[in-house]
Amino acid sequence: VIPFFLCISIAIDYTLTLYLAGSRESIQRYEFSPLLRYAMEHNLVIIYLVFTIFFYYISAYIVLKLIKDEPVYSAGVALILLLSITHLLGGLSWVFRNAWYSNTVMALSLASIALAIASFGYVILRRA
């Protein structure tokens, strides 16, 4: 169920982005994701979105399945939920359009990376 939340938040994020950005030029200029900008430039948005949602779901599902009996399982769930929140807030950034809000979304992205690295490091050190 947790990976499904991530997929829904990604779909909401990109739907809001495409709807609220106003134009292709606005997405090309202000969108954080270089992959989405590339997809927009080459008319591959639908393929990109389907692949991204599928990739995130499979990745989240496999990772949670692999760590289900590990002490970092709760960190894995927290990471997926944090990524979900980050995507939702990223889609809403087109409503607010200010630097403080965008920096907050960026900070959540960085917190996700830090949590992933810390969890990975914990597992490596624990097994060593």
N, CA, C and O atoms as a MOPAC input file, in Angstrom:
PM7 MOZYME 1SCF
protein

 N      0.82700 1    -1.19500 1     0.00000 1
 C      0.00000 1     0.00000 1     0.00000 1
 C      0.87300 1     1.26200 1     0.00000 1
 O      0.53100 1     2.24400 1    -0.65800 1
 N      1.97500 1     1.24500 1     0.71800 1
 C      2.85300 1     2.42600 1     0.81800 1
 C      3.36800 1     2.85100 1    -0.56700 1
 O      3.32500 1     4.04000 1    -0.88000 1
 N      3.85100 1     1.92600 1    -1.40300 1
 C      4.29000 1     2.35300 1    -2.74100 1
 C      3.17100 1     2.99100 1    -3.57100 1
 O      3.43000 1     3.84000 1    -4.42500 1
 N      1.93700 1     2.57800 1    -3.31400 1
 C      0.81000 1     3.15700 1    -4.03200 1
 C      0.65000 1     4.64200 1    -3.70600 1
 O      0.32600 1     5.43700 1    -4.58700 1
 N      0.87800 1     5.02300 1    -2.43100 1
 C      0.81700 1     6.43700 1    -2.05200 1
 C      1.83200 1     7.25400 1    -2.84000 1
 O      1.54100 1     8.36600 1    -3.27800 1
 N      3.01200 1     6.69800 1    -3.01400 1
 C      4.04000 1     7.38900 1    -3.78200 1
 C      3.59200 1     7.59800 1    -5.22300 1
 O      3.77700 1     8.67900 1    -5.78100 1
 N      3.01200 1     6.58400 1    -5.82000 1
 C      2.54000 1     6.69900 1    -7.20800 1
 C      1.44600 1     7.74800 1    -7.34800 1
 O      1.44700 1     8.53300 1    -8.29700 1
 N      0.52600 1     7.75800 1    -6.41300 1
 C     -0.54900 1     8.75300 1    -6.44600 1
 C      0.02000 1    10.16200 1    -6.30300 1
 O     -0.40700 1    11.08000 1    -7.00300 1
 N      0.97200 1    10.33300 1    -5.40900 1
 C      1.55400 1    11.66800 1    -5.21300 1
 C      2.33600 1    12.11400 1    -6.44300 1
 O      2.33700 1    13.30100 1    -6.77100 1
 N      2.99200 1    11.19600 1    -7.12200 1
 C      3.70800 1    11.54300 1    -8.35100 1
 C      2.70800 1    11.95400 1    -9.42600 1
 O      2.91600 1    12.94600 1   -10.12500 1
 N      1.63900 1    11.20400 1    -9.55800 1
 C      0.61000 1    11.54000 1   -10.55300 1
 C      0.00600 1    12.91600 1   -10.25400 1
 O     -0.22000 1    13.70700 1   -11.17000 1
 N     -0.25400 1    13.20000 1    -8.98200 1
 C     -0.79500 1    14.51100 1    -8.60300 1
 C      0.22300 1    15.60400 1    -8.89600 1
 O     -0.12500 1    16.65300 1    -9.43700 1
 N      1.47200 1    15.35900 1    -8.54000 1
 C      2.54100 1    16.33500 1    -8.77400 1
 C      2.59700 1    16.72600 1   -10.25000 1
 O      2.54200 1    17.91100 1   -10.58100 1
 N      2.70400 1    15.75500 1   -11.11800 1
 C      2.86000 1    16.07500 1   -12.53100 1
 C      1.57100 1    16.59300 1   -13.15700 1
 O      1.62100 1    17.39300 1   -14.09200 1
 N      0.42900 1    16.15900 1   -12.66600 1
 C     -0.83600 1    16.70900 1   -13.15300 1
 C     -0.93500 1    18.19000 1   -12.79400 1
 O     -1.28700 1    19.01700 1   -13.63500 1
 N     -0.62100 1    18.51900 1   -11.54100 1
 C     -0.63200 1    19.92400 1   -11.12800 1
 C      0.39900 1    20.73500 1   -11.90400 1
 O      0.13000 1    21.86600 1   -12.30800 1
 N      1.56200 1    20.16500 1   -12.10900 1
 C      2.60100 1    20.86800 1   -12.86000 1
 C      2.11900 1    21.18800 1   -14.26900 1
 O      2.22600 1    22.32800 1   -14.72100 1
 N      1.59400 1    20.19300 1   -14.95600 1
 C      1.15200 1    20.40400 1   -16.33600 1
 C     -0.04500 1    21.34800 1   -16.41100 1
 O     -0.18200 1    22.11300 1   -17.36500 1
 N     -0.91100 1    21.28800 1   -15.39900 1
 C     -2.10800 1    22.12300 1   -15.40900 1
 C     -1.81500 1    23.55900 1   -14.96400 1
 O     -2.29000 1    24.50900 1   -15.58700 1
 N     -1.04100 1    23.71900 1   -13.89800 1
 C     -0.85000 1    25.02900 1   -13.29800 1
 C      0.32300 1    25.83100 1   -13.85300 1
 O      0.39300 1    27.04200 1   -13.64500 1
 N      1.23000 1    25.18300 1   -14.54400 1
 C      2.40300 1    25.90200 1   -15.05000 1
 C      2.01700 1    26.96700 1   -16.06700 1
 O      2.67300 1    28.00500 1   -16.16600 1
 N      0.97700 1    26.71600 1   -16.80500 1
 C      0.50000 1    27.71800 1   -17.74900 1
 C      0.99800 1    27.53900 1   -19.17100 1
 O      0.25800 1    27.77900 1   -20.12500 1
 N      2.24600 1    27.11900 1   -19.31900 1
 C      2.78800 1    26.95100 1   -20.66800 1
 C      3.98900 1    26.01800 1   -20.63900 1
 O      4.58600 1    25.75900 1   -19.59400 1
 N      4.31600 1    25.53000 1   -21.81700 1
 C      5.51900 1    24.69300 1   -21.95500 1
 C      6.76800 1    25.48100 1   -21.57300 1
 O      7.68300 1    24.95300 1   -20.94200 1
 N      6.78900 1    26.73400 1   -21.96200 1
 C      7.94600 1    27.57900 1   -21.67100 1
 C      8.14100 1    27.74700 1   -20.16900 1
 O      9.27100 1    27.76200 1   -19.68100 1
 N      7.04500 1    27.87100 1   -19.44600 1
 C      7.12500 1    28.00100 1   -17.99000 1
 C      7.69900 1    26.73100 1   -17.36500 1
 O      8.51500 1    26.80200 1   -16.44700 1
 N      7.27400 1    25.58100 1   -17.86000 1
 C      7.82100 1    24.31600 1   -17.35300 1
 C      9.29600 1    24.21700 1   -17.70600 1
 O     10.11300 1    23.84100 1   -16.86500 1
 N      9.64300 1    24.55200 1   -18.94500 1
 C     11.04200 1    24.49400 1   -19.36400 1
 C     11.92000 1    25.41200 1   -18.51500 1
 O     13.07800 1    25.09700 1   -18.24100 1
 N     11.36800 1    26.53100 1   -18.10800 1
 C     12.15800 1    27.51600 1   -17.37000 1
 C     12.23300 1    27.24600 1   -15.86800 1
 O     13.28100 1    27.44700 1   -15.25300 1
 N     11.11000 1    26.78500 1   -15.26700 1
 C     11.05100 1    26.72200 1   -13.81500 1
 C     10.98700 1    25.32700 1   -13.21000 1
 O     11.17500 1    25.18200 1   -12.00200 1
 N     10.73200 1    24.31400 1   -13.99500 1
 C     10.60300 1    22.95900 1   -13.44800 1
 C     11.94800 1    22.46900 1   -12.92900 1
 O     12.98300 1    22.65200 1   -13.57000 1
 N     11.91500 1    21.83800 1   -11.74900 1
 C     13.13500 1    21.32900 1   -11.11700 1
 C     13.65700 1    20.07600 1   -11.83100 1
 O     14.86800 1    19.90500 1   -11.97200 1
 N     12.77100 1    19.21900 1   -12.27100 1
 C     13.16600 1    17.93600 1   -12.84800 1
 C     13.72100 1    18.07800 1   -14.27000 1
 O     12.99500 1    18.47000 1   -15.18300 1
 N     14.99700 1    17.76200 1   -14.45400 1
 C     15.54800 1    17.82900 1   -15.81100 1
 C     14.92300 1    16.77800 1   -16.73300 1
 O     14.83800 1    16.98400 1   -17.94400 1
 N     14.48900 1    15.65700 1   -16.16400 1
 C     13.85700 1    14.62800 1   -16.99200 1
 C     12.50500 1    15.09000 1   -17.52800 1
 O     12.17200 1    14.82900 1   -18.68400 1
 N     11.73300 1    15.77200 1   -16.69600 1
 C     10.45600 1    16.29600 1   -17.17800 1
 C     10.68300 1    17.38200 1   -18.21600 1
 O      9.96100 1    17.44600 1   -19.21100 1
 N     11.66500 1    18.22900 1   -18.00000 1
 C     11.97000 1    19.25900 1   -19.00000 1
 C     12.35700 1    18.60900 1   -20.32800 1
 O     11.92500 1    19.06200 1   -21.38900 1
 N     13.15800 1    17.56300 1   -20.27600 1
 C     13.54800 1    16.83400 1   -21.48500 1
 C     12.32100 1    16.21200 1   -22.15900 1
 O     12.15900 1    16.29800 1   -23.37600 1
 N     11.46100 1    15.58400 1   -21.35000 1
 C     10.25000 1    14.95900 1   -21.89200 1
 C      9.35800 1    16.00600 1   -22.55900 1
 O      8.78500 1    15.74800 1   -23.61700 1
 N      9.24000 1    17.17300 1   -21.95300 1
 C      8.43000 1    18.24900 1   -22.54900 1
 C      9.02700 1    18.69500 1   -23.87800 1
 O      8.31100 1    18.89500 1   -24.85900 1
 N     10.32500 1    18.84600 1   -23.89500 1
 C     11.01000 1    19.32300 1   -25.09200 1
 C     10.85500 1    18.35100 1   -26.26200 1
 O     10.79400 1    18.77600 1   -27.41500 1
 N     10.79000 1    17.04200 1   -25.97100 1
 C     10.73900 1    16.01800 1   -27.01500 1
 C      9.37300 1    15.33100 1   -27.13400 1
 O      9.25900 1    14.27300 1   -27.75300 1
 N      8.33300 1    15.94000 1   -26.53500 1
 C      6.95900 1    15.41700 1   -26.60600 1
 C      6.85400 1    13.97100 1   -26.13800 1
 O      6.21600 1    13.13900 1   -26.78300 1
 N      7.48700 1    13.68900 1   -25.01000 1
 C      7.47700 1    12.34600 1   -24.42600 1
 C      6.85000 1    12.33100 1   -23.03100 1
 O      7.15300 1    11.44700 1   -22.22900 1
 N      5.99900 1    13.27800 1   -22.74000 1
 C      5.49300 1    13.44100 1   -21.38100 1
 C      4.70000 1    12.22000 1   -20.91700 1
 O      4.91400 1    11.73900 1   -19.80400 1
 N      3.80200 1    11.71800 1   -21.73500 1
 C      2.98100 1    10.56900 1   -21.32200 1
 C      3.85900 1     9.35400 1   -21.06600 1
 O      3.69000 1     8.67000 1   -20.05600 1
 N      4.78800 1     9.07900 1   -21.96300 1
 C      5.69900 1     7.94200 1   -21.78600 1
 C      6.53000 1     8.13600 1   -20.52500 1
 O      6.71800 1     7.19800 1   -19.74900 1
 N      7.02400 1     9.34400 1   -20.32300 1
 C      7.81500 1     9.65300 1   -19.13300 1
 C      7.00500 1     9.42000 1   -17.85300 1
 O      7.49400 1     8.80400 1   -16.90600 1
 N      5.77900 1     9.91000 1   -17.83400 1
 C      4.94900 1     9.76800 1   -16.63300 1
 C      4.62700 1     8.31400 1   -16.33500 1
 O      4.71600 1     7.88300 1   -15.18500 1
 N      4.25500 1     7.55700 1   -17.35200 1
 C      3.94900 1     6.13700 1   -17.13900 1
 C      5.18500 1     5.40500 1   -16.63700 1
 O      5.10500 1     4.64100 1   -15.67600 1
 N      6.32200 1     5.63200 1   -17.27900 1
 C      7.55600 1     4.97200 1   -16.86500 1
 C      7.94300 1     5.37600 1   -15.43500 1
 O      8.32800 1     4.52400 1   -14.63400 1
 N      7.84200 1     6.65300 1   -15.11900 1
 C      8.22600 1     7.14500 1   -13.79500 1
 C      7.35400 1     6.52700 1   -12.70100 1
 O      7.86600 1     6.06400 1   -11.68200 1
 N      6.06000 1     6.52300 1   -12.91300 1
 C      5.15100 1     5.95400 1   -11.91200 1
 C      5.40700 1     4.45600 1   -11.74800 1
 O      5.45700 1     3.94900 1   -10.62700 1
 N      5.56700 1     3.76100 1   -12.85200 1
 C      5.85100 1     2.32900 1   -12.80000 1
 C      7.17700 1     2.06800 1   -12.09200 1
 O      7.25400 1     1.18900 1   -11.23300 1
 N      8.22000 1     2.81800 1   -12.44000 1
 C      9.54400 1     2.65200 1   -11.84500 1
 C      9.50900 1     2.90500 1   -10.33300 1
 O     10.06400 1     2.12600 1    -9.55800 1
 N      8.85900 1     3.99100 1    -9.91900 1
 C      8.78100 1     4.30900 1    -8.49700 1
 C      8.02300 1     3.22600 1    -7.73100 1
 O      8.42800 1     2.83700 1    -6.63600 1
 N      6.92200 1     2.74100 1    -8.30900 1
 C      6.14800 1     1.71900 1    -7.61700 1
 C      6.97700 1     0.44300 1    -7.43600 1
 O      7.08800 1    -0.08500 1    -6.32900 1
 N      7.55300 1    -0.04100 1    -8.53000 1
 C      8.34700 1    -1.27400 1    -8.47700 1
 C      9.52900 1    -1.10600 1    -7.52000 1
 O      9.80800 1    -1.99200 1    -6.71300 1
 N     10.21600 1     0.02100 1    -7.61300 1
 C     11.37400 1     0.25900 1    -6.74000 1
 C     10.96600 1     0.27900 1    -5.27400 1
 O     11.59800 1    -0.37600 1    -4.44600 1
 N      9.92400 1     1.01800 1    -4.94900 1
 C      9.47900 1     1.10400 1    -3.55500 1
 C      9.00500 1    -0.25500 1    -3.04700 1
 O      9.30800 1    -0.63700 1    -1.91700 1
 N      8.27200 1    -0.97500 1    -3.86800 1
 C      7.76700 1    -2.28000 1    -3.47300 1
 C      8.92400 1    -3.25400 1    -3.20100 1
 O      8.94000 1    -3.93900 1    -2.17800 1
 N      9.87500 1    -3.30600 1    -4.11600 1
 C     11.00800 1    -4.23600 1    -3.96800 1
 C     11.85000 1    -3.88000 1    -2.74300 1
 O     12.23500 1    -4.76000 1    -1.97300 1
 N     12.13000 1    -2.60300 1    -2.56700 1
 C     12.94500 1    -2.19400 1    -1.42200 1
 C     12.24600 1    -2.53900 1    -0.11100 1
 O     12.87000 1    -3.08300 1     0.80000 1
 N     10.96000 1    -2.22700 1    -0.01000 1
 C     10.25300 1    -2.56000 1     1.23000 1
 C     10.17900 1    -4.06100 1     1.44500 1
 O     10.25700 1    -4.52600 1     2.58200 1
 N     10.03100 1    -4.81600 1     0.38300 1
 C     10.00000 1    -6.27600 1     0.49100 1
 C     11.35400 1    -6.80300 1     0.99000 1
 O     11.40400 1    -7.70700 1     1.82400 1
 N     12.44300 1    -6.23400 1     0.47300 1
 C     13.78100 1    -6.67900 1     0.86000 1
 C     14.14100 1    -6.33400 1     2.30600 1
 O     14.89400 1    -7.06200 1     2.95300 1
 N     13.60800 1    -5.23600 1     2.80500 1
 C     13.99500 1    -4.80200 1     4.16000 1
 C     12.90500 1    -5.04800 1     5.19400 1
 O     12.98200 1    -4.52100 1     6.30400 1
 N     11.89600 1    -5.83500 1     4.85300 1
 C     10.76000 1    -6.00000 1     5.77000 1
 C     11.15100 1    -6.55800 1     7.13200 1
 O     10.47600 1    -6.26500 1     8.11900 1
 N     12.20300 1    -7.34300 1     7.22200 1
 C     12.62600 1    -7.90200 1     8.50600 1
 C     13.85200 1    -7.18700 1     9.08400 1
 O     14.44700 1    -7.65400 1    10.05500 1
 N     14.21500 1    -6.08000 1     8.49600 1
 C     15.38800 1    -5.32100 1     8.94700 1
 C     14.95500 1    -4.19000 1     9.87800 1
 O     13.81300 1    -3.73400 1     9.82500 1
 N     15.88300 1    -3.74200 1    10.73500 1
 C     15.54800 1    -2.63700 1    11.63900 1
 C     15.31900 1    -1.30500 1    10.91200 1
 O     14.76400 1    -0.37400 1    11.49700 1
 N     15.73600 1    -1.20400 1     9.65700 1
 C     15.55600 1     0.04400 1     8.90800 1
 C     14.23700 1     0.07700 1     8.13200 1
 O     14.00800 1     0.99300 1     7.34300 1
 N     13.37000 1    -0.91600 1     8.35200 1
 C     12.10600 1    -0.95800 1     7.63200 1
 C     11.28000 1     0.32100 1     7.86300 1
 O     10.72200 1     0.89000 1     6.92500 1
 N     11.21500 1     0.75400 1     9.12300 1
 C     10.43600 1     1.96800 1     9.41700 1
 C     11.05200 1     3.18700 1     8.73800 1
 O     10.33200 1     4.09400 1     8.32100 1
 N     12.38000 1     3.21400 1     8.62400 1
 C     13.03600 1     4.30900 1     7.90400 1
 C     12.69200 1     4.23900 1     6.41700 1
 O     12.52400 1     5.27400 1     5.77100 1
 N     12.58700 1     3.03700 1     5.87400 1
 C     12.19800 1     2.88300 1     4.47200 1
 C     10.78900 1     3.38000 1     4.21500 1
 O     10.53000 1     4.05600 1     3.22000 1
 N      9.88000 1     3.04100 1     5.11900 1
 C      8.49900 1     3.53400 1     4.99800 1
 C      8.49200 1     5.05300 1     5.12600 1
 O      7.82200 1     5.73900 1     4.35400 1
 N      9.23800 1     5.58100 1     6.10300 1
 C      9.30800 1     7.03400 1     6.29400 1
 C      9.87500 1     7.71300 1     5.05000 1
 O      9.39600 1     8.77300 1     4.64600 1
 N     10.88100 1     7.11200 1     4.45000 1
 C     11.47700 1     7.68300 1     3.24000 1
 C     10.45900 1     7.73700 1     2.10900 1
 O     10.35400 1     8.75400 1     1.42400 1
 N      9.71900 1     6.67500 1     1.90700 1
 C      8.71900 1     6.65700 1     0.82900 1
 C      7.61600 1     7.67200 1     1.10500 1
 O      7.15900 1     8.35300 1     0.18700 1
 N      7.18800 1     7.78100 1     2.34900 1
 C      6.17000 1     8.77300 1     2.68700 1
 C      6.70400 1    10.19400 1     2.55000 1
 O      5.97600 1    11.09200 1     2.12800 1
 N      7.97900 1    10.40400 1     2.90600 1
 C      8.60600 1    11.71700 1     2.73200 1
 C      8.70000 1    12.08000 1     1.25500 1
 O      8.45000 1    13.22500 1     0.87900 1
 N      9.05600 1    11.11800 1     0.42400 1
 C      9.07400 1    11.36400 1    -1.02400 1
 C      7.67200 1    11.68200 1    -1.54100 1
 O      7.50800 1    12.53500 1    -2.41300 1
 N      6.67400 1    11.00300 1    -1.00900 1
 C      5.29000 1    11.27700 1    -1.41200 1
 C      4.89300 1    12.70900 1    -1.07600 1
 O      4.31900 1    13.41500 1    -1.90500 1
 N      5.20200 1    13.12600 1     0.13700 1
 C      4.88800 1    14.49400 1     0.57000 1
 C      5.64700 1    15.50400 1    -0.28500 1
 O      5.09600 1    16.53000 1    -0.68500 1
 N      6.90800 1    15.20700 1    -0.56000 1
 C      7.72500 1    16.10400 1    -1.37400 1
 C      7.11600 1    16.27800 1    -2.76100 1
 O      7.06400 1    17.39300 1    -3.28000 1
 N      6.65600 1    15.18700 1    -3.36200 1
 C      6.02900 1    15.29600 1    -4.68400 1
 C      4.73300 1    16.09700 1    -4.62100 1
 O      4.48200 1    16.93200 1    -5.49000 1
 N      3.92000 1    15.85800 1    -3.61700 1
 C      2.67600 1    16.62500 1    -3.48500 1
 C      2.96200 1    18.11600 1    -3.35100 1
 O      2.34800 1    18.94300 1    -4.02600 1
 N      3.89400 1    18.44300 1    -2.47700 1
 C      4.24200 1    19.84900 1    -2.28000 1
 C      4.90700 1    20.43500 1    -3.51700 1
 O      4.74100 1    21.61700 1    -3.81500 1
 N      5.66200 1    19.60500 1    -4.23800 1
 C      6.28000 1    20.07400 1    -5.48300 1
 C      5.23200 1    20.45600 1    -6.52100 1
 O      5.38400 1    21.45800 1    -7.22100 1
 N      4.18000 1    19.66900 1    -6.62200 1
 C      3.10300 1    20.00800 1    -7.54800 1
 C      2.39600 1    21.28800 1    -7.14600 1
 O      1.99600 1    22.08200 1    -7.99700 1
 N      2.24300 1    21.48300 1    -5.84700 1
 C      1.59100 1    22.70200 1    -5.34900 1
 C      2.47500 1    23.94100 1    -5.46000 1
 O      1.98800 1    25.06300 1    -5.32100 1
 N      3.76500 1    23.75000 1    -5.70700 1
 C      4.65700 1    24.90900 1    -5.81600 1
 C      4.24700 1    25.82700 1    -6.96400 1
 O      4.58800 1    27.01000 1    -6.97100 1
 N      3.51300 1    25.27800 1    -7.93800 1
 C      3.02800 1    26.11700 1    -9.04600 1
 C      1.91200 1    27.03900 1    -8.58800 1
 O      1.62000 1    28.02700 1    -9.26000 1
 N      1.28200 1    26.74100 1    -7.46000 1
 C      0.24600 1    27.61700 1    -6.91400 1
 C      0.91300 1    28.77600 1    -6.18100 1
 O      0.51800 1    29.93000 1    -6.34900 1
 N      1.91900 1    28.47300 1    -5.37100 1
 C      2.52400 1    29.48300 1    -4.50500 1
 C      3.59900 1    30.30200 1    -5.21700 1
 O      3.67900 1    31.51500 1    -5.02200 1
 N      4.40000 1    29.67200 1    -6.01600 1
 C      5.43000 1    30.33800 1    -6.83200 1
 C      6.24900 1    31.37200 1    -6.05600 1
 O      6.33500 1    32.53400 1    -6.45400 1
 N      6.84500 1    30.94100 1    -4.95600 1
 C      7.78700 1    31.82600 1    -4.27800 1
 C      9.00700 1    31.02600 1    -3.83500 1
 O      8.95900 1    29.80400 1    -3.69900 1
 N     10.08700 1    31.74400 1    -3.61700 1
 C     11.37000 1    31.09600 1    -3.33000 1
 C     11.34200 1    30.32100 1    -2.01400 1
 O     11.91200 1    29.23300 1    -1.93100 1
 N     10.69400 1    30.86100 1    -0.99200 1
 C     10.65900 1    30.18700 1     0.30600 1
 C     10.00700 1    28.82400 1     0.17400 1
 O     10.52400 1    27.83400 1     0.69300 1
 N      8.89000 1    28.76200 1    -0.50700 1
 C      8.17800 1    27.49700 1    -0.67800 1
 C      9.03300 1    26.51800 1    -1.48900 1
 O      9.16200 1    25.35200 1    -1.11600 1
 N      9.60800 1    26.98200 1    -2.57900 1
 C     10.44900 1    26.11600 1    -3.41200 1
 C     11.65600 1    25.60100 1    -2.64600 1
 O     12.05300 1    24.44700 1    -2.80500 1
 N     12.23500 1    26.45000 1    -1.82200 1
 C     13.37900 1    26.02300 1    -1.00900 1
 C     12.96400 1    24.98800 1     0.04000 1
 O     13.74600 1    24.10200 1     0.38300 1
 N     11.74400 1    25.10100 1     0.54500 1
 C     11.23500 1    24.10900 1     1.49200 1
 C     11.08000 1    22.75400 1     0.81800 1
 O     11.43700 1    21.72500 1     1.39100 1
 N     10.55200 1    22.75500 1    -0.38800 1
 C     10.41800 1    21.50400 1    -1.14300 1
 C     11.80400 1    20.92000 1    -1.43300 1
 O     12.00100 1    19.70900 1    -1.33900 1
 N     12.75000 1    21.76900 1    -1.77900 1
 C     14.11800 1    21.31300 1    -2.01600 1
 C     14.72400 1    20.72900 1    -0.74200 1
 O     15.42700 1    19.72000 1    -0.79500 1
 N     14.45700 1    21.35200 1     0.39300 1
 C     14.96500 1    20.83600 1     1.67000 1
 C     14.37900 1    19.46000 1     1.97300 1
 O     15.07900 1    18.59600 1     2.50000 1
 N     13.11700 1    19.24900 1     1.64800 1
 C     12.51800 1    17.92600 1     1.85100 1
 C     13.17200 1    16.88700 1     0.93800 1
 O     13.37200 1    15.73900 1     1.33600 1
 N     13.50000 1    17.29400 1    -0.27400 1
 C     14.21000 1    16.38400 1    -1.18400 1
 C     15.57500 1    16.01300 1    -0.61000 1
 O     15.98000 1    14.85100 1    -0.64800 1
 N     16.27100 1    16.99900 1    -0.08500 1
 C     17.58500 1    16.74500 1     0.51200 1
 C     17.45500 1    15.88600 1     1.77200 1
 O     18.31300 1    15.04600 1     2.04000 1
 N     16.39400 1    16.09100 1     2.53800 1
 C     16.15600 1    15.25900 1     3.72500 1
 C     15.91300 1    13.81100 1     3.31400 1
 O     16.34000 1    12.89100 1     4.01100 1
 N     15.23500 1    13.60300 1     2.19400 1
 C     15.00900 1    12.24300 1     1.68000 1
 C     16.33300 1    11.57700 1     1.33700 1
 O     16.55700 1    10.41100 1     1.66200 1
 N     17.20100 1    12.32200 1     0.68200 1
 C     18.52200 1    11.78700 1     0.31700 1
 C     19.31900 1    11.46600 1     1.57900 1
 O     19.95100 1    10.41400 1     1.66900 1
 N     19.28800 1    12.36700 1     2.54300 1
 C     20.02400 1    12.14100 1     3.79600 1
 C     19.49800 1    10.90700 1     4.53400 1
 O     20.28400 1    10.11600 1     5.05500 1
 N     18.19600 1    10.74400 1     4.57800 1
 C     17.60700 1     9.57300 1     5.22900 1
 C     18.00400 1     8.28500 1     4.52200 1
 O     18.30400 1     7.28200 1     5.16900 1
 N     18.00500 1     8.31700 1     3.19500 1
 C     18.40500 1     7.12900 1     2.43300 1
 C     19.87200 1     6.78700 1     2.68300 1
 O     20.21200 1     5.62100 1     2.88500 1
 N     20.72800 1     7.78100 1     2.67100 1
 C     22.15700 1     7.54400 1     2.90300 1
 C     22.40000 1     7.05500 1     4.32800 1
 O     23.18400 1     6.13000 1     4.54100 1
 N     21.73800 1     7.66700 1     5.29600 1
 C     21.90700 1     7.25300 1     6.70000 1
 C     21.43700 1     5.81500 1     6.89900 1
 O     22.09500 1     5.04000 1     7.59300 1
 N     20.31500 1     5.45500 1     6.30200 1
 C     19.79700 1     4.08800 1     6.43300 1
 C     20.73300 1     3.08400 1     5.78100 1
 O     21.00700 1     2.02200 1     6.34000 1
 N     21.21900 1     3.42500 1     4.60200 1
 C     22.15300 1     2.55400 1     3.89700 1
 C     23.44000 1     2.40200 1     4.71000 1
 O     23.96000 1     1.29700 1     4.86700 1
 N     23.94500 1     3.52200 1     5.22200 1
 C     25.15500 1     3.47500 1     6.04400 1
 C     24.96900 1     2.63500 1     7.29600 1
 O     25.87600 1     1.90600 1     7.69900 1
 N     23.80300 1     2.73300 1     7.91200 1
 C     23.50900 1     1.95300 1     9.10600 1
 C     23.55500 1     0.45400 1     8.79000 1
 O     24.14000 1    -0.33300 1     9.53500 1
 N     22.93400 1     0.08200 1     7.68500 1
 C     22.91900 1    -1.33700 1     7.30900 1
 C     24.33000 1    -1.83100 1     7.02000 1
 O     24.69600 1    -2.92900 1     7.43900 1
 N     25.12600 1    -1.03800 1     6.30900 1
 C     26.50400 1    -1.43100 1     5.99200 1
 C     27.33200 1    -1.57400 1     7.25800 1
 O     28.05200 1    -2.56000 1     7.42300 1
 N     27.23500 1    -0.59700 1     8.15400 1
 C     28.01200 1    -0.66200 1     9.40300 1
 C     27.55100 1    -1.79600 1    10.30300 1
 O     28.35800 1    -2.41600 1    10.99500 1
 N     26.27800 1    -2.06000 1    10.29100 1
 C     25.74500 1    -3.13300 1    11.11500 1
 C     26.22900 1    -4.50400 1    10.65500 1
 O     26.47700 1    -5.39400 1    11.46900 1
 N     26.35600 1    -4.65800 1     9.36500 1
 C     26.79800 1    -5.95400 1     8.81600 1
 C     28.31100 1    -6.12400 1     8.85500 1
 O     28.81700 1    -7.23900 1     8.73700 1
 N     29.02800 1    -5.02600 1     9.02000 1
 C     30.50500 1    -5.10700 1     8.99400 1
 C     31.08900 1    -5.64900 1    10.25100 1
 O     32.30900 1    -5.76900 1    10.36300 1

